[in-house]
């Protein structure tokens, strides 16, 4: 077994499988922590239906100012991405 890790490429094969997935558990926290430093314009993200995490449903505005502002709102006039 030790010899397996000596090779230049110890992982022989990586496969993306359709039954595996990752998800964002908390949209607002993710947006606040994700480094969006190069954001060029303000916009909104609307999550219309999340049966596994209903707290993610709603509209989140990402406003480009000196400091990026992210807040959950009831409606928006910003360009909107809907999921």
mmCIF file of the N, C-alpha and C atoms, coordinates in Angstrom:
data_MODEL
# 
_entry.id   MODEL 
# 
loop_
_atom_site.group_PDB 
_atom_site.id 
_atom_site.type_symbol 
_atom_site.label_atom_id 
_atom_site.label_alt_id 
_atom_site.label_comp_id 
_atom_site.label_asym_id 
_atom_site.label_entity_id 
_atom_site.label_seq_id 
_atom_site.pdbx_PDB_ins_code 
_atom_site.Cartn_x 
_atom_site.Cartn_y 
_atom_site.Cartn_z 
_atom_site.occupancy 
_atom_site.B_iso_or_equiv 
_atom_site.pdbx_formal_charge 
_atom_site.auth_seq_id 
_atom_site.auth_comp_id 
_atom_site.auth_asym_id 
_atom_site.auth_atom_id 
_atom_site.pdbx_PDB_model_num 
ATOM 1   N N  . UNK A 1 1  ? 0.824   -1.193 0.000   1.00 0.00 ? 1  UNK A N  1 
ATOM 2   C CA . UNK A 1 1  ? 0.000   0.000  0.000   1.00 0.00 ? 1  UNK A CA 1 
ATOM 3   C C  . UNK A 1 1  ? 0.865   1.253  0.000   1.00 0.00 ? 1  UNK A C  1 
ATOM 4   N N  . UNK A 1 2  ? 1.979   1.237  0.679   1.00 0.00 ? 2  UNK A N  1 
ATOM 5   C CA . UNK A 1 2  ? 2.854   2.396  0.764   1.00 0.00 ? 2  UNK A CA 1 
ATOM 6   C C  . UNK A 1 2  ? 3.347   2.825  -0.619  1.00 0.00 ? 2  UNK A C  1 
ATOM 7   N N  . UNK A 1 3  ? 3.560   1.874  -1.505  1.00 0.00 ? 3  UNK A N  1 
ATOM 8   C CA . UNK A 1 3  ? 4.057   2.175  -2.841  1.00 0.00 ? 3  UNK A CA 1 
ATOM 9   C C  . UNK A 1 3  ? 3.065   2.993  -3.653  1.00 0.00 ? 3  UNK A C  1 
ATOM 10  N N  . UNK A 1 4  ? 1.796   2.899  -3.340  1.00 0.00 ? 4  UNK A N  1 
ATOM 11  C CA . UNK A 1 4  ? 0.760   3.628  -4.065  1.00 0.00 ? 4  UNK A CA 1 
ATOM 12  C C  . UNK A 1 4  ? 0.998   5.143  -4.004  1.00 0.00 ? 4  UNK A C  1 
ATOM 13  N N  . UNK A 1 5  ? 1.469   5.655  -2.875  1.00 0.00 ? 5  UNK A N  1 
ATOM 14  C CA . UNK A 1 5  ? 1.667   7.086  -2.685  1.00 0.00 ? 5  UNK A CA 1 
ATOM 15  C C  . UNK A 1 5  ? 3.003   7.577  -3.230  1.00 0.00 ? 5  UNK A C  1 
ATOM 16  N N  . UNK A 1 6  ? 3.861   6.703  -3.650  1.00 0.00 ? 6  UNK A N  1 
ATOM 17  C CA . UNK A 1 6  ? 5.152   7.085  -4.207  1.00 0.00 ? 6  UNK A CA 1 
ATOM 18  C C  . UNK A 1 6  ? 5.021   7.549  -5.657  1.00 0.00 ? 6  UNK A C  1 
ATOM 19  N N  . UNK A 1 7  ? 4.012   7.103  -6.353  1.00 0.00 ? 7  UNK A N  1 
ATOM 20  C CA . UNK A 1 7  ? 3.829   7.447  -7.757  1.00 0.00 ? 7  UNK A CA 1 
ATOM 21  C C  . UNK A 1 7  ? 3.620   8.951  -7.949  1.00 0.00 ? 7  UNK A C  1 
ATOM 22  N N  . UNK A 1 8  ? 3.994   9.462  -9.138  1.00 0.00 ? 8  UNK A N  1 
ATOM 23  C CA . UNK A 1 8  ? 3.783   10.874 -9.458  1.00 0.00 ? 8  UNK A CA 1 
ATOM 24  C C  . UNK A 1 8  ? 2.309   11.239 -9.432  1.00 0.00 ? 8  UNK A C  1 
ATOM 25  N N  . UNK A 1 9  ? 1.472   10.364 -9.923  1.00 0.00 ? 9  UNK A N  1 
ATOM 26  C CA . UNK A 1 9  ? 0.019   10.586 -9.958  1.00 0.00 ? 9  UNK A CA 1 
ATOM 27  C C  . UNK A 1 9  ? -0.668  9.482  -9.162  1.00 0.00 ? 9  UNK A C  1 
ATOM 28  N N  . UNK A 1 10 ? -0.803  9.655  -7.837  1.00 0.00 ? 10 UNK A N  1 
ATOM 29  C CA . UNK A 1 10 ? -1.363  8.577  -7.013  1.00 0.00 ? 10 UNK A CA 1 
ATOM 30  C C  . UNK A 1 10 ? -2.834  8.291  -7.294  1.00 0.00 ? 10 UNK A C  1 
ATOM 31  N N  . UNK A 1 11 ? -3.580  9.259  -7.829  1.00 0.00 ? 11 UNK A N  1 
ATOM 32  C CA . UNK A 1 11 ? -4.982  9.005  -8.156  1.00 0.00 ? 11 UNK A CA 1 
ATOM 33  C C  . UNK A 1 11 ? -5.040  8.560  -9.606  1.00 0.00 ? 11 UNK A C  1 
ATOM 34  N N  . UNK A 1 12 ? -5.461  7.356  -9.824  1.00 0.00 ? 12 UNK A N  1 
ATOM 35  C CA . UNK A 1 12 ? -5.466  6.788  -11.168 1.00 0.00 ? 12 UNK A CA 1 
ATOM 36  C C  . UNK A 1 12 ? -6.585  7.363  -12.018 1.00 0.00 ? 12 UNK A C  1 
ATOM 37  N N  . UNK A 1 13 ? -7.749  7.636  -11.417 1.00 0.00 ? 13 UNK A N  1 
ATOM 38  C CA . UNK A 1 13 ? -8.888  8.074  -12.203 1.00 0.00 ? 13 UNK A CA 1 
ATOM 39  C C  . UNK A 1 13 ? -9.880  8.818  -11.309 1.00 0.00 ? 13 UNK A C  1 
ATOM 40  N N  . UNK A 1 14 ? -10.422 9.913  -11.831 1.00 0.00 ? 14 UNK A N  1 
ATOM 41  C CA . UNK A 1 14 ? -11.481 10.643 -11.135 1.00 0.00 ? 14 UNK A CA 1 
ATOM 42  C C  . UNK A 1 14 ? -12.687 10.677 -12.055 1.00 0.00 ? 14 UNK A C  1 
ATOM 43  N N  . UNK A 1 15 ? -13.857 10.387 -11.518 1.00 0.00 ? 15 UNK A N  1 
ATOM 44  C CA . UNK A 1 15 ? -15.071 10.294 -12.317 1.00 0.00 ? 15 UNK A CA 1 
ATOM 45  C C  . UNK A 1 15 ? -16.141 11.186 -11.693 1.00 0.00 ? 15 UNK A C  1 
ATOM 46  N N  . UNK A 1 16 ? -16.830 11.969 -12.537 1.00 0.00 ? 16 UNK A N  1 
ATOM 47  C CA . UNK A 1 16 ? -17.989 12.723 -12.087 1.00 0.00 ? 16 UNK A CA 1 
ATOM 48  C C  . UNK A 1 16 ? -19.202 11.834 -12.307 1.00 0.00 ? 16 UNK A C  1 
ATOM 49  N N  . UNK A 1 17 ? -19.935 11.584 -11.241 1.00 0.00 ? 17 UNK A N  1 
ATOM 50  C CA . UNK A 1 17 ? -21.079 10.687 -11.319 1.00 0.00 ? 17 UNK A CA 1 
ATOM 51  C C  . UNK A 1 17 ? -22.356 11.481 -11.080 1.00 0.00 ? 17 UNK A C  1 
ATOM 52  N N  . UNK A 1 18 ? -23.432 11.190 -11.814 1.00 0.00 ? 18 UNK A N  1 
ATOM 53  C CA . UNK A 1 18 ? -24.657 11.982 -11.700 1.00 0.00 ? 18 UNK A CA 1 
ATOM 54  C C  . UNK A 1 18 ? -25.368 11.854 -10.357 1.00 0.00 ? 18 UNK A C  1 
ATOM 55  N N  . UNK A 1 19 ? -25.116 10.793 -9.616  1.00 0.00 ? 19 UNK A N  1 
ATOM 56  C CA . UNK A 1 19 ? -25.808 10.652 -8.331  1.00 0.00 ? 19 UNK A CA 1 
ATOM 57  C C  . UNK A 1 19 ? -25.103 11.391 -7.194  1.00 0.00 ? 19 UNK A C  1 
ATOM 58  N N  . UNK A 1 20 ? -23.988 12.039 -7.506  1.00 0.00 ? 20 UNK A N  1 
ATOM 59  C CA . UNK A 1 20 ? -23.266 12.812 -6.498  1.00 0.00 ? 20 UNK A CA 1 
ATOM 60  C C  . UNK A 1 20 ? -23.524 14.284 -6.752  1.00 0.00 ? 20 UNK A C  1 
ATOM 61  N N  . UNK A 1 21 ? -23.711 15.068 -5.692  1.00 0.00 ? 21 UNK A N  1 
ATOM 62  C CA . UNK A 1 21 ? -23.920 16.494 -5.878  1.00 0.00 ? 21 UNK A CA 1 
ATOM 63  C C  . UNK A 1 21 ? -23.471 17.257 -4.650  1.00 0.00 ? 21 UNK A C  1 
ATOM 64  N N  . UNK A 1 22 ? -23.258 18.521 -4.854  1.00 0.00 ? 22 UNK A N  1 
ATOM 65  C CA . UNK A 1 22 ? -22.966 19.436 -3.762  1.00 0.00 ? 22 UNK A CA 1 
ATOM 66  C C  . UNK A 1 22 ? -24.044 20.507 -3.795  1.00 0.00 ? 22 UNK A C  1 
ATOM 67  N N  . UNK A 1 23 ? -24.316 21.075 -2.671  1.00 0.00 ? 23 UNK A N  1 
ATOM 68  C CA . UNK A 1 23 ? -25.322 22.131 -2.655  1.00 0.00 ? 23 UNK A CA 1 
ATOM 69  C C  . UNK A 1 23 ? -24.930 23.207 -1.653  1.00 0.00 ? 23 UNK A C  1 
ATOM 70  N N  . UNK A 1 24 ? -25.446 24.390 -1.890  1.00 0.00 ? 24 UNK A N  1 
ATOM 71  C CA . UNK A 1 24 ? -25.249 25.486 -0.954  1.00 0.00 ? 24 UNK A CA 1 
ATOM 72  C C  . UNK A 1 24 ? -26.337 25.351 0.102   1.00 0.00 ? 24 UNK A C  1 
ATOM 73  N N  . UNK A 1 25 ? -25.932 25.214 1.345   1.00 0.00 ? 25 UNK A N  1 
ATOM 74  C CA . UNK A 1 25 ? -26.879 24.968 2.427   1.00 0.00 ? 25 UNK A CA 1 
ATOM 75  C C  . UNK A 1 25 ? -27.556 26.270 2.865   1.00 0.00 ? 25 UNK A C  1 
ATOM 76  N N  . UNK A 1 26 ? -26.826 27.375 2.829   1.00 0.00 ? 26 UNK A N  1 
ATOM 77  C CA . UNK A 1 26 ? -27.362 28.671 3.245   1.00 0.00 ? 26 UNK A CA 1 
ATOM 78  C C  . UNK A 1 26 ? -26.908 29.716 2.235   1.00 0.00 ? 26 UNK A C  1 
ATOM 79  N N  . UNK A 1 27 ? -27.791 30.129 1.334   1.00 0.00 ? 27 UNK A N  1 
ATOM 80  C CA . UNK A 1 27 ? -27.433 31.043 0.238   1.00 0.00 ? 27 UNK A CA 1 
ATOM 81  C C  . UNK A 1 27 ? -26.863 32.351 0.758   1.00 0.00 ? 27 UNK A C  1 
ATOM 82  N N  . UNK A 1 28 ? -27.515 32.964 1.731   1.00 0.00 ? 28 UNK A N  1 
ATOM 83  C CA . UNK A 1 28 ? -27.064 34.268 2.215   1.00 0.00 ? 28 UNK A CA 1 
ATOM 84  C C  . UNK A 1 28 ? -25.668 34.183 2.828   1.00 0.00 ? 28 UNK A C  1 
ATOM 85  N N  . UNK A 1 29 ? -25.404 33.191 3.642   1.00 0.00 ? 29 UNK A N  1 
ATOM 86  C CA . UNK A 1 29 ? -24.074 33.027 4.237   1.00 0.00 ? 29 UNK A CA 1 
ATOM 87  C C  . UNK A 1 29 ? -23.031 32.757 3.154   1.00 0.00 ? 29 UNK A C  1 
ATOM 88  N N  . UNK A 1 30 ? -23.372 31.928 2.174   1.00 0.00 ? 30 UNK A N  1 
ATOM 89  C CA . UNK A 1 30 ? -22.448 31.643 1.079   1.00 0.00 ? 30 UNK A CA 1 
ATOM 90  C C  . UNK A 1 30 ? -22.083 32.927 0.344   1.00 0.00 ? 30 UNK A C  1 
ATOM 91  N N  . UNK A 1 31 ? -23.074 33.735 0.009   1.00 0.00 ? 31 UNK A N  1 
ATOM 92  C CA . UNK A 1 31 ? -22.806 34.966 -0.730  1.00 0.00 ? 31 UNK A CA 1 
ATOM 93  C C  . UNK A 1 31 ? -21.950 35.934 0.082   1.00 0.00 ? 31 UNK A C  1 
ATOM 94  N N  . UNK A 1 32 ? -22.150 35.964 1.389   1.00 0.00 ? 32 UNK A N  1 
ATOM 95  C CA . UNK A 1 32 ? -21.361 36.862 2.240   1.00 0.00 ? 32 UNK A CA 1 
ATOM 96  C C  . UNK A 1 32 ? -19.911 36.406 2.360   1.00 0.00 ? 32 UNK A C  1 
ATOM 97  N N  . UNK A 1 33 ? -19.665 35.109 2.275   1.00 0.00 ? 33 UNK A N  1 
ATOM 98  C CA . UNK A 1 33 ? -18.312 34.583 2.440   1.00 0.00 ? 33 UNK A CA 1 
ATOM 99  C C  . UNK A 1 33 ? -17.562 34.403 1.128   1.00 0.00 ? 33 UNK A C  1 
ATOM 100 N N  . UNK A 1 34 ? -18.312 34.284 0.001   1.00 0.00 ? 34 UNK A N  1 
ATOM 101 C CA . UNK A 1 34 ? -17.669 34.052 -1.288  1.00 0.00 ? 34 UNK A CA 1 
ATOM 102 C C  . UNK A 1 34 ? -16.985 35.335 -1.752  1.00 0.00 ? 34 UNK A C  1 
ATOM 103 N N  . UNK A 1 35 ? -15.742 35.252 -2.203  1.00 0.00 ? 35 UNK A N  1 
ATOM 104 C CA . UNK A 1 35 ? -15.014 36.468 -2.590  1.00 0.00 ? 35 UNK A CA 1 
ATOM 105 C C  . UNK A 1 35 ? -15.496 37.030 -3.937  1.00 0.00 ? 35 UNK A C  1 
ATOM 106 N N  . UNK A 1 36 ? -16.435 37.960 -3.886  1.00 0.00 ? 36 UNK A N  1 
ATOM 107 C CA . UNK A 1 36 ? -16.976 38.584 -5.095  1.00 0.00 ? 36 UNK A CA 1 
ATOM 108 C C  . UNK A 1 36 ? -16.323 39.954 -5.309  1.00 0.00 ? 36 UNK A C  1 
ATOM 109 N N  . UNK A 1 37 ? -15.014 40.010 -5.229  1.00 0.00 ? 37 UNK A N  1 
ATOM 110 C CA . UNK A 1 37 ? -14.286 41.276 -5.300  1.00 0.00 ? 37 UNK A CA 1 
ATOM 111 C C  . UNK A 1 37 ? -14.357 41.914 -6.680  1.00 0.00 ? 37 UNK A C  1 
ATOM 112 N N  . UNK A 1 38 ? -14.515 41.126 -7.733  1.00 0.00 ? 38 UNK A N  1 
ATOM 113 C CA . UNK A 1 38 ? -14.508 41.658 -9.090  1.00 0.00 ? 38 UNK A CA 1 
ATOM 114 C C  . UNK A 1 38 ? -15.909 41.898 -9.634  1.00 0.00 ? 38 UNK A C  1 
ATOM 115 N N  . UNK A 1 39 ? -16.888 42.023 -8.771  1.00 0.00 ? 39 UNK A N  1 
ATOM 116 C CA . UNK A 1 39 ? -18.253 42.260 -9.199  1.00 0.00 ? 39 UNK A CA 1 
ATOM 117 C C  . UNK A 1 39 ? -18.326 43.610 -9.917  1.00 0.00 ? 39 UNK A C  1 
ATOM 118 N N  . UNK A 1 40 ? -18.826 43.604 -11.152 1.00 0.00 ? 40 UNK A N  1 
ATOM 119 C CA . UNK A 1 40 ? -18.857 44.821 -11.955 1.00 0.00 ? 40 UNK A CA 1 
ATOM 120 C C  . UNK A 1 40 ? -20.170 45.585 -11.822 1.00 0.00 ? 40 UNK A C  1 
ATOM 121 N N  . UNK A 1 41 ? -21.271 44.901 -11.595 1.00 0.00 ? 41 UNK A N  1 
ATOM 122 C CA . UNK A 1 41 ? -22.591 45.524 -11.500 1.00 0.00 ? 41 UNK A CA 1 
ATOM 123 C C  . UNK A 1 41 ? -23.386 44.903 -10.361 1.00 0.00 ? 41 UNK A C  1 
ATOM 124 N N  . UNK A 1 42 ? -24.299 45.662 -9.823  1.00 0.00 ? 42 UNK A N  1 
ATOM 125 C CA . UNK A 1 42 ? -25.223 45.132 -8.819  1.00 0.00 ? 42 UNK A CA 1 
ATOM 126 C C  . UNK A 1 42 ? -26.259 44.251 -9.503  1.00 0.00 ? 42 UNK A C  1 
ATOM 127 N N  . UNK A 1 43 ? -26.704 43.200 -8.822  1.00 0.00 ? 43 UNK A N  1 
ATOM 128 C CA . UNK A 1 43 ? -27.751 42.333 -9.347  1.00 0.00 ? 43 UNK A CA 1 
ATOM 129 C C  . UNK A 1 43 ? -28.405 41.581 -8.197  1.00 0.00 ? 43 UNK A C  1 
ATOM 130 N N  . UNK A 1 44 ? -29.448 40.832 -8.524  1.00 0.00 ? 44 UNK A N  1 
ATOM 131 C CA . UNK A 1 44 ? -30.166 40.064 -7.505  1.00 0.00 ? 44 UNK A CA 1 
ATOM 132 C C  . UNK A 1 44 ? -30.253 38.607 -7.928  1.00 0.00 ? 44 UNK A C  1 
ATOM 133 N N  . UNK A 1 45 ? -30.295 37.734 -6.947  1.00 0.00 ? 45 UNK A N  1 
ATOM 134 C CA . UNK A 1 45 ? -30.499 36.305 -7.167  1.00 0.00 ? 45 UNK A CA 1 
ATOM 135 C C  . UNK A 1 45 ? -31.791 35.919 -6.458  1.00 0.00 ? 45 UNK A C  1 
ATOM 136 N N  . UNK A 1 46 ? -32.698 35.292 -7.198  1.00 0.00 ? 46 UNK A N  1 
ATOM 137 C CA . UNK A 1 46 ? -33.954 34.837 -6.600  1.00 0.00 ? 46 UNK A CA 1 
ATOM 138 C C  . UNK A 1 46 ? -34.002 33.316 -6.634  1.00 0.00 ? 46 UNK A C  1 
ATOM 139 N N  . UNK A 1 47 ? -34.167 32.725 -5.461  1.00 0.00 ? 47 UNK A N  1 
ATOM 140 C CA . UNK A 1 47 ? -34.353 31.278 -5.341  1.00 0.00 ? 47 UNK A CA 1 
ATOM 141 C C  . UNK A 1 47 ? -35.858 31.074 -5.179  1.00 0.00 ? 47 UNK A C  1 
ATOM 142 N N  . UNK A 1 48 ? -36.483 30.498 -6.197  1.00 0.00 ? 48 UNK A N  1 
ATOM 143 C CA . UNK A 1 48 ? -37.935 30.377 -6.189  1.00 0.00 ? 48 UNK A CA 1 
ATOM 144 C C  . UNK A 1 48 ? -38.444 29.180 -5.397  1.00 0.00 ? 48 UNK A C  1 
ATOM 145 N N  . UNK A 1 49 ? -37.693 28.084 -5.413  1.00 0.00 ? 49 UNK A N  1 
ATOM 146 C CA . UNK A 1 49 ? -38.180 26.887 -4.732  1.00 0.00 ? 49 UNK A CA 1 
ATOM 147 C C  . UNK A 1 49 ? -36.993 26.048 -4.273  1.00 0.00 ? 49 UNK A C  1 
ATOM 148 N N  . UNK A 1 50 ? -36.894 25.831 -2.983  1.00 0.00 ? 50 UNK A N  1 
ATOM 149 C CA . UNK A 1 50 ? -35.869 24.955 -2.431  1.00 0.00 ? 50 UNK A CA 1 
ATOM 150 C C  . UNK A 1 50 ? -36.538 24.083 -1.371  1.00 0.00 ? 50 UNK A C  1 
ATOM 151 N N  . UNK A 1 51 ? -37.066 22.921 -1.785  1.00 0.00 ? 51 UNK A N  1 
ATOM 152 C CA . UNK A 1 51 ? -37.816 22.088 -0.839  1.00 0.00 ? 51 UNK A CA 1 
ATOM 153 C C  . UNK A 1 51 ? -36.964 21.530 0.303   1.00 0.00 ? 51 UNK A C  1 
ATOM 154 N N  . UNK A 1 52 ? -35.660 21.453 0.123   1.00 0.00 ? 52 UNK A N  1 
ATOM 155 C CA . UNK A 1 52 ? -34.783 20.901 1.169   1.00 0.00 ? 52 UNK A CA 1 
ATOM 156 C C  . UNK A 1 52 ? -34.278 21.964 2.130   1.00 0.00 ? 52 UNK A C  1 
ATOM 157 N N  . UNK A 1 53 ? -34.267 23.227 1.694   1.00 0.00 ? 53 UNK A N  1 
ATOM 158 C CA . UNK A 1 53 ? -33.797 24.323 2.550   1.00 0.00 ? 53 UNK A CA 1 
ATOM 159 C C  . UNK A 1 53 ? -34.656 25.552 2.268   1.00 0.00 ? 53 UNK A C  1 
ATOM 160 N N  . UNK A 1 54 ? -35.885 25.584 2.777   1.00 0.00 ? 54 UNK A N  1 
ATOM 161 C CA . UNK A 1 54 ? -36.808 26.671 2.452   1.00 0.00 ? 54 UNK A CA 1 
ATOM 162 C C  . UNK A 1 54 ? -36.320 28.061 2.882   1.00 0.00 ? 54 UNK A C  1 
ATOM 163 N N  . UNK A 1 55 ? -35.371 28.129 3.811   1.00 0.00 ? 55 UNK A N  1 
ATOM 164 C CA . UNK A 1 55 ? -34.830 29.415 4.231   1.00 0.00 ? 55 UNK A CA 1 
ATOM 165 C C  . UNK A 1 55 ? -34.034 30.082 3.099   1.00 0.00 ? 55 UNK A C  1 
ATOM 166 N N  . UNK A 1 56 ? -33.677 29.314 2.062   1.00 0.00 ? 56 UNK A N  1 
ATOM 167 C CA . UNK A 1 56 ? -32.970 29.882 0.917   1.00 0.00 ? 56 UNK A CA 1 
ATOM 168 C C  . UNK A 1 56 ? -33.905 30.562 -0.068  1.00 0.00 ? 56 UNK A C  1 
ATOM 169 N N  . UNK A 1 57 ? -35.188 30.327 0.052   1.00 0.00 ? 57 UNK A N  1 
ATOM 170 C CA . UNK A 1 57 ? -36.134 30.911 -0.890  1.00 0.00 ? 57 UNK A CA 1 
ATOM 171 C C  . UNK A 1 57 ? -36.246 32.411 -0.652  1.00 0.00 ? 57 UNK A C  1 
ATOM 172 N N  . UNK A 1 58 ? -36.226 33.169 -1.742  1.00 0.00 ? 58 UNK A N  1 
ATOM 173 C CA . UNK A 1 58 ? -36.347 34.616 -1.648  1.00 0.00 ? 58 UNK A CA 1 
ATOM 174 C C  . UNK A 1 58 ? -35.376 35.287 -2.593  1.00 0.00 ? 58 UNK A C  1 
ATOM 175 N N  . UNK A 1 59 ? -35.298 36.600 -2.482  1.00 0.00 ? 59 UNK A N  1 
ATOM 176 C CA . UNK A 1 59 ? -34.452 37.406 -3.353  1.00 0.00 ? 59 UNK A CA 1 
ATOM 177 C C  . UNK A 1 59 ? -33.312 38.007 -2.542  1.00 0.00 ? 59 UNK A C  1 
ATOM 178 N N  . UNK A 1 60 ? -32.108 37.846 -3.053  1.00 0.00 ? 60 UNK A N  1 
ATOM 179 C CA . UNK A 1 60 ? -30.905 38.349 -2.410  1.00 0.00 ? 60 UNK A CA 1 
ATOM 180 C C  . UNK A 1 60 ? -30.254 39.375 -3.328  1.00 0.00 ? 60 UNK A C  1 
ATOM 181 N N  . UNK A 1 61 ? -30.124 40.602 -2.847  1.00 0.00 ? 61 UNK A N  1 
ATOM 182 C CA . UNK A 1 61 ? -29.476 41.651 -3.639  1.00 0.00 ? 61 UNK A CA 1 
ATOM 183 C C  . UNK A 1 61 ? -27.985 41.695 -3.334  1.00 0.00 ? 61 UNK A C  1 
ATOM 184 N N  . UNK A 1 62 ? -27.201 41.801 -4.383  1.00 0.00 ? 62 UNK A N  1 
ATOM 185 C CA . UNK A 1 62 ? -25.759 41.985 -4.264  1.00 0.00 ? 62 UNK A CA 1 
ATOM 186 C C  . UNK A 1 62 ? -25.470 43.373 -4.828  1.00 0.00 ? 62 UNK A C  1 
ATOM 187 N N  . UNK A 1 63 ? -25.222 44.331 -3.953  1.00 0.00 ? 63 UNK A N  1 
ATOM 188 C CA . UNK A 1 63 ? -25.021 45.718 -4.372  1.00 0.00 ? 63 UNK A CA 1 
ATOM 189 C C  . UNK A 1 63 ? -23.550 46.061 -4.347  1.00 0.00 ? 63 UNK A C  1 
ATOM 190 N N  . UNK A 1 64 ? -23.073 46.542 -5.500  1.00 0.00 ? 64 UNK A N  1 
ATOM 191 C CA . UNK A 1 64 ? -21.669 46.926 -5.632  1.00 0.00 ? 64 UNK A CA 1 
ATOM 192 C C  . UNK A 1 64 ? -21.502 48.337 -5.074  1.00 0.00 ? 64 UNK A C  1 
ATOM 193 N N  . UNK A 1 65 ? -20.813 48.435 -3.977  1.00 0.00 ? 65 UNK A N  1 
ATOM 194 C CA . UNK A 1 65 ? -20.426 49.707 -3.370  1.00 0.00 ? 65 UNK A CA 1 
ATOM 195 C C  . UNK A 1 65 ? -18.968 49.549 -2.980  1.00 0.00 ? 65 UNK A C  1 
ATOM 196 N N  . UNK A 1 66 ? -18.439 50.426 -2.156  1.00 0.00 ? 66 UNK A N  1 
ATOM 197 C CA . UNK A 1 66 ? -17.059 50.240 -1.695  1.00 0.00 ? 66 UNK A CA 1 
ATOM 198 C C  . UNK A 1 66 ? -16.907 48.880 -1.013  1.00 0.00 ? 66 UNK A C  1 
ATOM 199 N N  . UNK A 1 67 ? -17.876 48.528 -0.204  1.00 0.00 ? 67 UNK A N  1 
ATOM 200 C CA . UNK A 1 67 ? -17.961 47.202 0.407   1.00 0.00 ? 67 UNK A CA 1 
ATOM 201 C C  . UNK A 1 67 ? -19.180 46.527 -0.197  1.00 0.00 ? 67 UNK A C  1 
ATOM 202 N N  . UNK A 1 68 ? -19.053 45.305 -0.660  1.00 0.00 ? 68 UNK A N  1 
ATOM 203 C CA . UNK A 1 68 ? -20.182 44.588 -1.242  1.00 0.00 ? 68 UNK A CA 1 
ATOM 204 C C  . UNK A 1 68 ? -21.270 44.417 -0.186  1.00 0.00 ? 68 UNK A C  1 
ATOM 205 N N  . UNK A 1 69 ? -22.500 44.799 -0.530  1.00 0.00 ? 69 UNK A N  1 
ATOM 206 C CA . UNK A 1 69 ? -23.630 44.650 0.382   1.00 0.00 ? 69 UNK A CA 1 
ATOM 207 C C  . UNK A 1 69 ? -24.529 43.536 -0.123  1.00 0.00 ? 69 UNK A C  1 
ATOM 208 N N  . UNK A 1 70 ? -24.868 42.607 0.758   1.00 0.00 ? 70 UNK A N  1 
ATOM 209 C CA . UNK A 1 70 ? -25.745 41.497 0.413   1.00 0.00 ? 70 UNK A CA 1 
ATOM 210 C C  . UNK A 1 70 ? -26.876 41.475 1.421   1.00 0.00 ? 70 UNK A C  1 
ATOM 211 N N  . UNK A 1 71 ? -28.108 41.522 0.894   1.00 0.00 ? 71 UNK A N  1 
ATOM 212 C CA . UNK A 1 71 ? -29.250 41.469 1.803   1.00 0.00 ? 71 UNK A CA 1 
ATOM 213 C C  . UNK A 1 71 ? -30.422 40.773 1.142   1.00 0.00 ? 71 UNK A C  1 
ATOM 214 N N  . UNK A 1 72 ? -31.239 40.158 1.971   1.00 0.00 ? 72 UNK A N  1 
ATOM 215 C CA . UNK A 1 72 ? -32.453 39.500 1.504   1.00 0.00 ? 72 UNK A CA 1 
ATOM 216 C C  . UNK A 1 72 ? -33.553 40.548 1.492   1.00 0.00 ? 72 UNK A C  1 
ATOM 217 N N  . UNK A 1 73 ? -34.272 40.642 0.353   1.00 0.00 ? 73 UNK A N  1 
ATOM 218 C CA . UNK A 1 73 ? -35.312 41.656 0.190   1.00 0.00 ? 73 UNK A CA 1 
ATOM 219 C C  . UNK A 1 73 ? -36.608 40.998 -0.277  1.00 0.00 ? 73 UNK A C  1 
ATOM 220 N N  . UNK A 1 74 ? -37.707 41.728 -0.186  1.00 0.00 ? 74 UNK A N  1 
ATOM 221 C CA . UNK A 1 74 ? -38.990 41.192 -0.644  1.00 0.00 ? 74 UNK A CA 1 
ATOM 222 C C  . UNK A 1 74 ? -39.208 41.436 -2.131  1.00 0.00 ? 74 UNK A C  1 
ATOM 223 N N  . UNK A 1 75 ? -38.602 42.497 -2.682  1.00 0.00 ? 75 UNK A N  1 
ATOM 224 C CA . UNK A 1 75 ? -38.672 42.760 -4.110  1.00 0.00 ? 75 UNK A CA 1 
ATOM 225 C C  . UNK A 1 75 ? -37.429 43.538 -4.518  1.00 0.00 ? 75 UNK A C  1 
ATOM 226 N N  . UNK A 1 76 ? -37.149 43.568 -5.821  1.00 0.00 ? 76 UNK A N  1 
ATOM 227 C CA . UNK A 1 76 ? -35.940 44.239 -6.301  1.00 0.00 ? 76 UNK A CA 1 
ATOM 228 C C  . UNK A 1 76 ? -36.186 44.893 -7.644  1.00 0.00 ? 76 UNK A C  1 
ATOM 229 N N  . UNK A 1 77 ? -35.426 45.939 -7.915  1.00 0.00 ? 77 UNK A N  1 
ATOM 230 C CA . UNK A 1 77 ? -35.451 46.578 -9.228  1.00 0.00 ? 77 UNK A CA 1 
ATOM 231 C C  . UNK A 1 77 ? -34.160 46.293 -9.981  1.00 0.00 ? 77 UNK A C  1 
ATOM 232 N N  . UNK A 1 78 ? -33.277 45.507 -9.374  1.00 0.00 ? 78 UNK A N  1 
ATOM 233 C CA . UNK A 1 78 ? -31.993 45.159 -9.988  1.00 0.00 ? 78 UNK A CA 1 
ATOM 234 C C  . UNK A 1 78 ? -32.202 44.047 -11.031 1.00 0.00 ? 78 UNK A C  1 
ATOM 235 N N  . UNK A 1 79 ? -31.258 43.919 -11.980 1.00 0.00 ? 79 UNK A N  1 
ATOM 236 C CA . UNK A 1 79 ? -31.293 42.752 -12.869 1.00 0.00 ? 79 UNK A CA 1 
ATOM 237 C C  . UNK A 1 79 ? -31.301 41.495 -12.007 1.00 0.00 ? 79 UNK A C  1 
ATOM 238 N N  . UNK A 1 80 ? -32.065 40.493 -12.437 1.00 0.00 ? 80 UNK A N  1 
ATOM 239 C CA . UNK A 1 80 ? -32.340 39.362 -11.546 1.00 0.00 ? 80 UNK A CA 1 
ATOM 240 C C  . UNK A 1 80 ? -32.024 38.027 -12.211 1.00 0.00 ? 80 UNK A C  1 
ATOM 241 N N  . UNK A 1 81 ? -31.332 37.173 -11.467 1.00 0.00 ? 81 UNK A N  1 
ATOM 242 C CA . UNK A 1 81 ? -31.088 35.788 -11.865 1.00 0.00 ? 81 UNK A CA 1 
ATOM 243 C C  . UNK A 1 81 ? -32.030 34.934 -11.040 1.00 0.00 ? 81 UNK A C  1 
ATOM 244 N N  . UNK A 1 82 ? -32.878 34.149 -11.731 1.00 0.00 ? 82 UNK A N  1 
ATOM 245 C CA . UNK A 1 82 ? -33.829 33.292 -11.017 1.00 0.00 ? 82 UNK A CA 1 
ATOM 246 C C  . UNK A 1 82 ? -33.424 31.847 -11.142 1.00 0.00 ? 82 UNK A C  1 
ATOM 247 N N  . UNK A 1 83 ? -33.506 31.121 -10.025 1.00 0.00 ? 83 UNK A N  1 
ATOM 248 C CA . UNK A 1 83 ? -33.199 29.693 -10.052 1.00 0.00 ? 83 UNK A CA 1 
ATOM 249 C C  . UNK A 1 83 ? -34.413 28.908 -9.610  1.00 0.00 ? 83 UNK A C  1 
# 
